[in-house]
Amino acid sequence: MVARERQVPLVRQQNFRDLGGYEAEDGRTVKWGVVYRSGELSQLDDGDVAKLSELGIKTVVDLRSQEEIAARGEGRLPPEATLRAMPIASSDMFAKIIPMMLAGNFSEVPTDLLDQVNRLLAAEFTAEFGALLRMLADPRNRPLVFHCTQGKDRTGFGAAVILSALGVPWERVVEDYLLSNHYRKAENEKLLEMLRGFASDGESEEIAFERVQGLLYVKETSLQAALNEIVGRHGSFEGYLDRALGFPQDSLRRLRDDLLE
């Protein structure tokens, strides 16, 4: 048995991960080196780009909005990779939250904001996540990496869709989702230190940062909120795949045969 590392060692992106190695309910295992999840690729150095070439990355799916790309830059890709833009806007909620945070009004940040975001992803972005599955189903696009800015919310939900479609049990799907807290820990601490400077003098720092931390760290309840939305609307995850994402049982069988071993 050859041990495989889930995190791909990049200097400028710590949340680049292989989705291989998870066991599906039928006893097969997700193949390594076929599908990856990540945060933004715009800050990669030359060695990181060379590493993507070594991985043989053929397709990069960028889930960031045009506003995010304008602020952070286009992704740095190996020359052989094809970029597929699939913008999923961060929603009006974040547009309202950012001025509050810069003003130090952390008490106005909803405690369940990321639960709301995950329900929104499940309900309103079915075309995008259906397209992601169909892209992955085409062997010409693999190995494939999909990413957003931090690689934890939109990417986290996308990974949950892919792993669930492959028949990985929900508890393993949740474990993968929560790994962002481990790999993003250093970056999150830097962001928290920066935001501490914006905190209003009249507000309890402990209360303020409980709310801010709630945006930087993922929680099982947020992913469960997405699953509840899916089941409430479609009766089951299979119904969501079929009726909402346009990915019926025959497509599901082919995907599993291709990506499981």
N, C-alpha and C positions, 0 to 999 in steps of 0.2 A: 504494500500500500504506500503510495507516494503522498506525503502530506502536501496540501495546497493551502496557500495563504489567501484569505478573503480580500484583504486590503492590498491593492496594487501600490507599491512604494513609489509615490511621486513626491517631489520636493515641494511643489506649489499647489497641491490639491490632496488633502488628507482623506477625503471621503470618496475616493474612487475605489469601487468594490466589485468583485466578481460575484455574480448570483449563482454560481455553480455549487454543487455539493449538497444541496438540500434534498432530502429524501421525500419523494411523493408518496401518496397513499397507496399506490399500486406496487410499491417496493422499488421502483426505479429511482434514479437520482438525476438531478439537473446537471447537465454537462458543464464542465469548467471551460472557460475561455471562449464562450459563445455570446453571453450577454452581460453587460456591465452597467452599473449605475454610478452617478458622480455628481459633484457640485460643478460650478462653472469651470471652464477650461481656458478662460481668457488670461489667466495669470500664470500659465505654465511656462517653465523655462525650456531651453533647447533640449536638455536631457530628458525632461518629461515628455516632450513631443516625440523624441526618439523612442521612448518606452512605448508610446502608443503604436508606433510603427512596428516595434517588436511583437506587440500583441496582435498585430494584423488587423487592427480596427478598420472596417470598411465603411461603416455608417455612424454618424454622430447626429443624434436627435436632440436639438436644443429647444427646451420648453420655456425659455425665458421670453419675456415681452420685449418689444422694440425699445421701450424706455430703459429696461435693465441693460440691454446690449449697448445702448448709447452711453449709459453711465459707466459700465464696467468693461466694455470692449468685446469685439468678436472673439469667438473661441479660437485657440491656436490648435490647428489640426495637422496631422501628417499629410503629405501631398497626395497619398493614395486614398484618403478618406473622403467620403461624400457628406456634405452637411445637409441635413433635413430640418428646416425651421418649422417648429410646431408650437407657436406661442400660446401659452396659457397665462392670461393676465393675472397678476397678483390680486385682482379684484379691488373694488372701491373701498373695501374695509381697510386694506393696508394704506391706501391713499389718505384716509382719514386718520389713521393711527400714527403715521410718521410725524406729522406736525405736532401731535400731542407729545410724542417722545422727545422731540427736539426742544419742546417748551418745558420739559420736565414734568408734565402732567401724567405721570404713570398710572395714577389711580383711575384714569378714564379708559385705560386699556381693558377691554373685556377679558375676563378670566377664561372664557371658553372660546377665544378667537380662533384657535387652530382647530377646534372641533367644528366651528362654523365653516372654516375653509375646507376641511375634508368633506363635509356634507355637500358643499358647493362643487368640489371636484367630482364627486360621484354623480351629482344630479345634472350639472350643466356642461361638462366637458366630455361627453360620451363620444363625440366625433373624433376628438383628439386621441383619446386612449384606445379607441377602436382602431384608429390608423396606426398607432404604435404597435399594437398586436399584429396587424397585417404586415407591417414593415418587418417585424421580427420573424414572421412566418416565412418570408421569402429568403431562401438560403443565400441569394446573391447579396443580401444586406448584412450578413453575419461574418465576423463578430461585430456586434452593435453595442454602442454605449448611448444611454439617454441621460440627460442632466438638466437641472435648473440652476439657480444661483448657489444655494447652500447644499443642495442635494438631499434635502430631508423631507419636504412637504409635497410638492408636486412630484418629485422623483420618488419619494417614499410611497405615495399612493400608486404611482405607476409600477413600482416594484411589487407592491401588494397585488395589483391586478395580474401581472405576469406570473408570479409565483402561484397565485390561486388558480389561474388558468391551467397551470402545469400540474395541479393537484397536490401542491405542498400544503400540509395541514396548517390551519390558521395560527396555532401557537408558534410555529416556525416562522410564518410570515411576520408575526408581531416581533419576534426576536430580531429578524433582519431589520425591521423598521426602527427598532430602538438602538441598533448599533451606531446610528448617526450621533447619538449622545456621547459615545466613546470616542469616535474618530474626530468629532468636531469640538471636543472639550477645550483644547488649547485656544482655538479660534473664538469659541463662545466666551471664554474668560477675557480675551482681549476686547471683544465687543462690549461686554458688561463693564469693564473698566472705563472704556470710552464713554458709555452712556451714563456712568456714575457722575460725570462732570455736568450733565444736563439736569440732574435731579433737583427738584424745587426744594428750597430750604425749609418750607413749612410742612413737608410730607415725610412720614416715616420711611427711612431708607429700606427697612426690612419689607414693608408692605409694597413699596415701589418695585423693588427688585424681584419679589415673588412674581409680579405681573410680567416684568421684562423677561425673566428667565423662562416664563411660560411660552414666550415666543421663540426662544432660541433652542430650547430642548423639546424633543418630541415625547409624547406620552401615549400609552396604549389607548387611553380613552378617546384620543383624537382619531386614531385609525378605526376604533370600534364605532365611532360616530359615522364614519363613511360606510362601514358594513351595515349598520342599522338603516342608513338611508337607502342602500342598495336593496336590502331585504324588504324594507317597507314599500318600495316602489315596484320591485320585480319578483318578489317572493323567494328568490334564492340567488346565489352568485351566478349559477348557470343561466338563470333567466336574464340576468344583467348582461352577461356575455353575449347571449343570443339576441335578445330583443333590443337592448340599448347599444351595445358595441358592434352589433352585426357580425358576431363571431359564433356561428352555429356549431353543433356537435361534430360534424365531419371535419370542419376546420380545426377544432380543438384536438381531435384525435391525431390529425397530421402534425400539428404543432408539438404534441407530446411525443410522438414517435421520433420527431427530428431532434428535440431538445433534451429528451430523457434517455438514460442508458442503464 
